[in-house]
């Protein structure tokens, strides 16, 4: 049997008769929400799956498009078949056996979501957010770090983002360039909230998000073209074609928008211009069998993006090239392994300015003219299974990143007078093992451990006079290293055929990025200093959840608790006007901040979810997150104790559905509620709550072609995304229309 790529499998589901609301009172027994759709294992029926990535033994390949329980089914068998996931343990697991909160979103739902961006589509999962409320349509790349469940008081990602098993987090800053990701050619997304660190190591404090592209198999093609408000245009395609014994896949995208103005109308001035952007990427994949039990997949992609950030001077550009080789093998029925090697080269450039009070003129503040960064990594993982249902996964991985910021600063008399080079190198090597053990027909236990060795070298910061090259600062930082232990454990109990209870806990860590350690920056009148002495972030996570499924109704709930030690935050240490230690000169209304470790922060909360399928053409779903994210102790800034973590609302919720009306029209409404939150560490700058309504429309023009219309922020709600100390408010996406054609052959 040939090895099969699989990183998630989505079952065909059919409804069986039963009351949609019986046992609704089970919901109140548990507080926060977890998995929207769960089911009992059905060993009597084979799971029809689509192979995506990873290694699977005896996995039948059936569907050419993943179908989840969230989508209407054409199956007649009134049983719910197993669904699988690999992100939690780097091997295939039945979703019913995963103890951590997990969410699967299939590719069709991602494509039809009424938003322009992929990360905008993922906001349907409460607890998923970028650092700010703005998505990648207008957000600066440095603010595109991912947060799950509000874990993290700064813009760096505290969740690991993967594309087909390879990290996407930027080598230098940890953020994620969402524009470089496919949408039309995604088979699905797996979101593990609060878990996955034992399998993946550094940066998976809040969880793991894995995006899975369609398999490199068979012959197929897909394309989408759209145009809309603000001169927004997009074209994306994918084509898969057999070539000899193997298969070749080509994917690409081109996107551009004139953008919208970021500053709210009441303070907008002549210097404020739309935040235009354009990007393009191209990827190629080749898969071929080497033997009957071994296959290889080679991937290469290139990405280029240019953005304008709201004023004429402020722009940025991102470029990256990537290549990987993946081997997948199944030597025996009960043992399989895969190996990955990858390399990434990136370059980033950005300019910042200070704008006068009337917003009629700007003065350059810094020119980050180059940030070269590289990453290289390799991993090997194996899986042993036995007939009794036990499964053990184990492996080793390594990753090395190197980066340096090169920038001009201190603008005087029409020119920059200083230049800065700062950066270093980080390396990680990890070993892990995870074991899944059925205790009987109703109980399953999982436990694992991981050991990571990390090292930081070549840390430096050199500053010189631009005109003469004379050094004014030449800091060389001592090499650092450490050893981190990341255990995890989980327990799942199938209390009844329609009720699943679960509990899970893990410990995780994150090293500060090269950006946090070595690069100071200035945005407007706010100066933020780096800190090469930052300690490692460590978190302890626990959750208890319940999932109930009866006929067309599903309910989920979970309570979770995260205690984060030494969280890196941007802490206010000075207020202008004046000249201050560490941050230097500040204007009137200016703020001086430094990256500092907050001794102890805590995020605890409640997740709720519900779904109901009225019939084959009508379904509803709702999810809510209630959380308390606050600082418990901060010895370097005592006043922060008791303050809420910036950019984390107490409440958020999403209500949506799909209605396929007669004659083929499909309506996809979505309503998002985001509670109020704070812009800053001192909780002085509040961002108001907002309700955003989106609507998607689709109409088939034939078997393979669909016309669609997305109406984002239909009510033109004011989405406050940023607020400065001098009263300037930035806003997110206004009402936006996007229409297009989508086809698959």
Secondary structure, 3 states (H helix, E strand, C coil): CCCECCCEECCCECCCCCCCCCCHHHHHHCCCCCCCCCCCCCCCCCCCECCCCCCECCCCECCCCCCCCCCCCCCCCCCECCCEECCCCCCCEEHHHCCCEEEEEEHHHHHHCCCCCHHHHHCCCCCEEECCCCCCCCCCHHHCCEEECCCCCCCCCCCEEEECCEECCCCCCCCCCHHHCCCCCEEEEEEEECCCHHHHCCCCCCEEEEEEECCCCCCEEEEEEEEEHHHEEEEEEEEEEEECCEEEEEEEEEEEECCCCCECHHHCCCCECCCCEEEEEEEEEEEEEEECCEEEEEEEEEEEEEEECCECCCEEEEEEEEEEEEEEEEEECCEEEEEEEEEEEEEEEEEEEEECCCCCCEEEEEEEEEEEEEEEEEEEEEEEECCCCCEEEEEEEEEEEEEEEEEEEEEECCEEEEEEEEEEEEEEEEEEEEEEEECCCCEEEEEEEEEEEEEEEEEEEEEEECCCCCEEEEEECCCEEEEEECCEEEEEEEEECCEEEEEEEEEEEECCCHHHHHCCEEECCEEEECCCCCCCEEEEEEEEEEEEEECCEEEEEEEEEEEEEEEEEEEEEEECCEEECCCEEECCCCEEEEEEEEEEEEEEEEEEEEEEEEECCEEEEEEEEEEEEEEEECCCCHHHCCCECCCCCCEEEEEEEEEECHHHCEEEEEEEEECCEECCCCCCCEECCEEEEEEEEEEECCCCEEEEEEEECCCCCCCEEEECCCCCEEECCCCEEEEEEEEEC
